[in-house]
Amino acid sequence: MVEPIRRSTRADREKWINEASFNLFKLRSEYVFIDLLTDSGTGAMSDRQWSEMMLGDESYAGASSYFKMKDTIKEILGFEYFLPTHQGRAAENVLFSALVKAGDIVPGNSHFDTTKGHIEFRKARAVDCTIAEAFDTTVYHPFKGNVDLEKLEDVLRSNPKEKIPFIVVTVTCNSSGGQPVSMANLKGIRNLANKYGVKVLIDAARFAENAYFIKTREDGFKDRTIREIVLEMFGTADFMTMSSKKDAIVNMGGFIGMREKEIFDKASVFNIMFEGYITYGGMSGRDMNALSQGLREGTEFDYLETRIKQVAYLGSRLVEFGVPVQQPFGGHAIFVDAKRFLPQLPKEQFHAQTLAVELYLESGVRGVEIGALLADRDPETRENRFPALELLRLTIPRRVYTNNHMDYVATALANVYDRSNSITRGLKIVREAPIMRHFTVDLERV
Ligand SMILES: *Cc1c(COP(=O)(O)O)cnc(C)c1O
């Protein structure tokens, strides 16, 4: 599928970003030249996926599309039971409704925003146990998504297991920069889970990219196939939630994979209530077909290498220009260190959001803030949370842009970097929602 993109002038963009209250989520897509807001649902489907859509079975119950998806999940991910949902957060909503209660504690590696939202919404608490290296963009570590096993064991030791519904491992870890988790770490987490009698959930949106990094970076996996690595990764988990809009390369969809019938039965009740009957769960038959095909294509080595190397291409262009970025490069995005880019701003003025707005004004490129706006307020004290990193994420859609587009993005950001000293004013909040404020927040220039 080929789509047109549209150029604009700086004067146009000044007007549009003002009307959008300096929130890039509020821009019309036609006001964006190159859209690096997210890789979620923005990929291009293949000829085979489009063909599969013609074969969709739209029966309410027992559709062949459901069984195709069930068989594919069993074969590629190894889960006996599954429930379709309309996207990843819906999978979280259904599974967490069955498992998480007020007062619970959910340790993990930099929980994704919707995951944390669904935990805190239930008056439970997410505890971040990511390794310290993840929060320093200047140090090299091949697996910056790893869980610090000592931190995790502290949490498991100091809380009764009844209060810990599961440990959540996000692969790759979105919030810390699209950084992978090693197989050794996954096994270490499993061992601790066994020792303390708790379950493990894999938040699986980018599981295939994670497998690519295990294959290319971890000792002993060079000669293993992506599919073998994927099965071994999921072998460490009791259940998984999936946003199929990422590594399954579809525009909409999600699911939950489970090993135990008991959990499947519990979650089915909530699936029927929130999503739809258990054989479609908010998805069309045709979309389930495209998803099954996407799981196959998304776990092919050649595809993964092309994609991850394109992301790295953008990263190395930025490094050539001296722009401070998280290293090693992530699987789906380049993360620009906005505090090092704009050190003159106080944290209360939102480094990463300010930089995202400047890049948009410069070039029509839309990135996204992964910083204090996203980190939201502490649910108890209602104080702003200021995370260790303020990042501008440049997220690359799958199979959409060429390296030519990457050159344009890198040059635009280099131009902003060259004049970064002149950026002396950040942003302040005018209006915000009580939870997940970054999507709808209104801002103005300080
Ligand atoms: C996108 C994502 C989700 C949520 O999925 P949606 O499909 O956007 O609802 C959950 N976890 C991770 C790691 C994600 O990247």
The ligand as a Tripos MOL2 file, in Angstrom:
@<TRIPOS>MOLECULE
LIG
   15    15     1     0     0
SMALL
NO_CHARGES

@<TRIPOS>ATOM
      1 C1          1.4230   -0.8220   22.6160 C.3       1 LIG1
      2 C2          1.7500   -1.5270   23.8480 C.ar      1 LIG1
      3 C3          0.7450   -1.9250   24.7460 C.ar      1 LIG1
      4 C4         -0.7140   -1.5670   24.5690 C.3       1 LIG1
      5 O1         -1.2310   -2.0050   23.3680 O.3       1 LIG1
      6 P1         -2.3320   -1.2250   22.5340 P.3       1 LIG1
      7 O2         -2.5510   -2.1070   21.3600 O.co2     1 LIG1
      8 O3         -1.7820    0.1140   22.1790 O.co2     1 LIG1
      9 O4         -3.5420   -1.0980   23.3870 O.co2     1 LIG1
     10 C5          1.1320   -2.6240   25.8660 C.ar      1 LIG1
     11 N1          2.4200   -2.8910   26.1210 N.ar      1 LIG1
     12 C6          3.4040   -2.5280   25.2860 C.ar      1 LIG1
     13 C7          4.8220   -2.8550   25.5970 C.3       1 LIG1
     14 C8          3.1140   -1.8100   24.1340 C.ar      1 LIG1
     15 O5          4.0960   -1.4140   23.3320 O.3       1 LIG1
@<TRIPOS>BOND
     1     1     2 1
     2     2     3 ar
     3     2    14 ar
     4     3     4 1
     5     3    10 ar
     6     4     5 1
     7     5     6 1
     8     6     7 2
     9     6     8 1
    10     6     9 1
    11    10    11 ar
    12    11    12 ar
    13    12    13 1
    14    12    14 ar
    15    14    15 1
@<TRIPOS>SUBSTRUCTURE
     1 LIG1         1 GROUP 0 **** ****
